[in-house]
Amino acid sequence: MKSVVNKIGVLIVAFLMAALFIVSGFMVYAAPEDTGLPEGFEADEELNRDLNLNKYGVPVHQFKNVFESDLASIPDIDVMLETDYDEPYPLDEPVPFRIYNCTTQRVEETVIAEEGKISGLKLRHGHAYTITSADEHYIIFNYMIPGTAHKYYVWALKAGDQGVSADGAYDYKTDYDGDNSKSYLRMLNEITVHYSSSGFHDPLKYTMRLPVTFNGEPADGVKFILTSESEDPVNAVSSNGQLEAELTEDTDYTVHIDDPAYGIETLAVAVKDKSEHKYTDETTGSTSVYGRYTYDHTCCQGLNEFKLLTKQAAEQTKSGKINSLRKYTDDKGIDQPLVTVTGMNFKTLLLLVRNIAVQMPAELADRDYDAIDLTYVNPHRWELCKITDVDLTVTAKLPQFRNLAGVYLLRDGNAEPISFTQDYDHVTFHMTSTVPEPVVMVYGDGVPKKKPEVKPQSDNNVRVSAPAGTKITKLTKGKKKLTVTWKKQTKGTTGYKIQYSTSKNFKKGCKTITVKGAGKTKYTIKKLKSKKKYYVRIRTYRIYGGKTLASRWSAAKAVKVK
């Protein structure tokens, strides 16, 4: 009996050690449903509307899993040919169609319509797509939504989604179009094309014309280079105070300046149409869509001009940073980002981090490694944002506490070495784009040595510690809000951190608010969900020597808001 108990004890210890290893850093392998977001993440629609990030009608935080692998099977789509002389009839010629995934910003496939049908199409569940003719002699005429460009903008849905009853490619709509938008949620079951022996202009090409200014004045003769992941660089020179360049819709172009006098802030330019956002003329009752626009895809704001900077000012804009939404808890009990990237103004982009399994090239196949995927997302359309030819510095928490032998960028099946430095349990390296490509960290022997801890200095040479904690004295509920009152703790305190969640364990929809000022004792949390129960806790913090020291969390209190 004693030996059985001992075996059970060993199994329990082994299980706990394995669990501790998994939660101490990245997961060993990302789960299939991994979105790269923290558990319980909820998109904050109200906050972003308050920040006026929806001023151009862009659907804010319409969440899509950009890593979605589940597929929707699309029923056959009839392809009809229309001429000036006959009613539309089934197209008997094989014609290719380009299936572009707007969510992942890439051509997913080119399908051939055979005998007047597109068959066997499978699209990623919840992703947005455009379907266009890939043959210059044929062009789509979209009867589904009058006024659109020569393409279909669709949403891959499955039975039960948004009230639809069957899998299919549906007319894309948003949650911001009102009740009338439901009438536009129609399955695409027919495509009508026109034919021209001389060919049509590429329906995805758009001639961008934007003013170029410096200190408010037109700037001529400035050479622009627009780079992208999938196309050759586009070169253009400003003339008559304006830049003109032909771009491809839904492709991210990074703007660079080749001029000795000027610079520009790093941004991703993307041409977008608004066929997902429809409007109805109340007088005529006709339905139409907004036209094409040029956007800064790092923040989804409409781009009205290129503002040039001095070289020095342009360099200063590269001091920005972005932290991953996923975090780990350090040895002082403070939550820290798993990854931090510096090198540009990231504006409203999100940084998603996943630990993934990859196919290693033969020369590294027998080595122990971890691979991470860094993905930058425009949260207003939930699309990838791909910035190229930039200098980014990445600092990441190592998945395993071991010495690194090498860091590689995995591209087209090849492992390209990246220079790196290791600082105890962190690695720092450089990347030249935000295009999602796996970074592989190969391990060597041994473990890194920890640098001696530098004790914070004080006037009387006493070690500085975290401040004493506090407690919530009262929670007052209101209409979609609650007010937190706590016991003041001024000694060695910089301020307070309030955390609230809809779950007891603070994992679902958990958010943290920083209240600066040790003398404050009350804070009102607004824009909560009506009739929801919220759990709230608080702790103190102090900033000393550039570091943040925090107390333990208080006991949680709960209240149901009105």
Sequence and secondary structure as in RCSB ss.txt:
>XXXX:A:sequence
MKSVVNKIGVLIVAFLMAALFIVSGFMVYAAPEDTGLPEGFEADEELNRDLNLNKYGVPVHQFKNVFESDLASIP
DIDVMLETDYDEPYPLDEPVPFRIYNCTTQRVEETVIAEEGKISGLKLRHGHAYTITSADEHYIIFNYMIPGTAH
KYYVWALKAGDQGVSADGAYDYKTDYDGDNSKSYLRMLNEITVHYSSSGFHDPLKYTMRLPVTFNGEPADGVKFI
LTSESEDPVNAVSSNGQLEAELTEDTDYTVHIDDPAYGIETLAVAVKDKSEHKYTDETTGSTSVYGRYTYDHTCC
QGLNEFKLLTKQAAEQTKSGKINSLRKYTDDKGIDQPLVTVTGMNFKTLLLLVRNIAVQMPAELADRDYDAIDLT
YVNPHRWELCKITDVDLTVTAKLPQFRNLAGVYLLRDGNAEPISFTQDYDHVTFHMTSTVPEPVVMVYGDGVPKK
KPEVKPQSDNNVRVSAPAGTKITKLTKGKKKLTVTWKKQTKGTTGYKIQYSTSKNFKKGCKTITVKGAGKTKYTI
KKLKSKKKYYVRIRTYRIYGGKTLASRWSAAKAVKVK
>XXXX:A:secstr
 HHHHHHHHHHHHHHHHHHHHHHTSS SS  TT  SS TT    HHHHHHTTTTTT   TT    TT   EEE  
 EEEEE  SSS  EE  S EEEEEEETTTTEEEEEEEEBTTEE S EEETT EEEEEESSTTEEE   SSTT  S
SEEEEEE TTGGG SS EEEE   TTS GGGGGG  B  EEEEEE TT    TTEEEEEEEEEETTEE  S EEE
EE SSS  EEEE BTTEEEEEEETT  EEEEEE SSEE    EEEEEEEEEEEEE TTT  EEEEEEEEEETTTT
EE   EE EEHHHHHHGGG EEEBS EEE TTS EEESEEEESS  TT EEEEEEE     GGGTTS EEEEEEE
EEETTTTEE   EEEEEEEEEE SSSS EEEEEEEETTEEEEE EEEETTEEEEEEEE S   EEEEE SS    
        TT           EEEEEEETTEEEEEE    TT  EEEEEEESSTTS SS EEEEEE TT  EEEE
 S  TT EEEEEEEEEEEETTEEEE      EEEE  
